[in-house]
Amino acid sequence: MRQLKVLVSGASIAGPALALWLARYGADVTVVERWPEPRTGGQLVDLRGVSRQVIRRMGVEDDVRAASEDNYGLSFVDGRGRTKGTIRSDQFGGDGPVAEIEILRDSLSRVLHERSRERVEYRFADRITSVREEGPKVRVEFESAGAESFDAVVGADGLHSELRGMLFGPESSHVRHLGTYVSFWTARNHLGLKDWTTLHSEPGRTIGMRSILGNAKVMAFLTFRAGPPSYDWRDVDAQKRIVRARGYGMGWEAAALLSQIETAPDFYFDTCSQVSLPAWSAGRVGLVGDAAYCASPLSGHGATIATVGAYVLAGELARTPDDVPGAFSRYEAALRPWVGRIQRSAPGQGRVMTPHTSRGIAIRNGVTRLAGLLPGKQLLLRNQVRMSHAILLDDYPRHLAGAARP
């Protein structure tokens, strides 16, 4: 592989994964991140289906599994804490409602950063302010570091991608709100949950807690149904007020969980939205992960498509380093049908997580009670399980063995 000089914007999951693969193929990689250090906090993410092949080929599977959170199942409870339905992780295999690998976002990011930082230059506390193609190069201006030229630039900067805005215009033109909002924050494990998730739903809203960090803490979460956003996604104080107001008056343990929002070190709130673009690249500048094709947390596949997308994009760039636009096009052609299928599944998942009505909650809980008893229980999740595996991966590390370094 001719040594490509590549800039990646974003150091969460897709960015460090892409950087690690490209560095192994011989590229000169820089990752720029606007935060001053690797970001902490964030929700639990799942690695499903083919993404487990990717982390295995990447050589980080053992590290990822060691950092993952055990979860033996989940229960739906009523306002008095009485169990109304339970799903165990061993009922449906590794790609059911409870995934085989569940890991905190910052834990996965940390694994990828640690494995890549000796080969990749990380620039924290900086951001791209402009990109412009100049012949076979892309001239990039930074907020702090002046200007520099690269062979390729990739945005891995999430749902609210600044680089995507430079390429394709304002967020409102390609981000679709799915009618659900979600918030996460770390809280005390005052119920003593052990490797378990418990949820309570009321019409249009669901609150829950999932034990994490060896059961020392829980990841509390609230989802609710509402119309298009009217807040500034950067105004954390306003977001906290919204979450407290939307959760106010709920039964079960809602008051205890909501009371800890102010002191939580890792509060997160956003819409459940999807990104839909006519193309994932323009010339020598492209996008990967949520920046290109966010499927929303409702899909349960965000980290999966981010890691697979990084794998495919790195492989295609390594395959034709002298044709960066062609590599971007092949990457998109390989992934778009699969990503589209995952995106289409998300609205239905939202209705299950946060039913509109009491009747909807009762039906969901009833199905949950019966699911593990049905002889054909695997049929209930056939589409979801198939979807997690519904892409054939090229074995880039083997085909590019002359370039790759373990």
Secondary structure, DSSP 8 states (H G I E B T S, - for coil): ----EEEEE--SSHHHHHHHHHHHTT-EEEEEESSSSS-----EEEE-THHHHHHHHHT-HHHHHHHS----EEEEE-TT--EEEEEETTSS-TBSSSBSEEEEHHHHHHHHHHHHTTTSEEEES--EEEEEEETTEEEEEESSS-EEEESEEEE---TT-HHHHHHH--GGGTEEEEEEEEEEEEEE-TT---S-EEEEEETTEEEEEEEETTTTEEEEEEEEE-SS--S-TT-HHHHHHHHHHHHTT-STTHHHHHTTTTT-TT-EEEEEEEE--S-SEETTEEE-THHHH---GGGS-HHHHHHHHHHHHHHHHHH-TT-HHHHHHHHHHHHHHHHHHHHHHHHHHHHHHS-SSHHHHHHHHHHHHHHTT-TTHHHHTHHHHHHHH-S----HHHHTTTT---
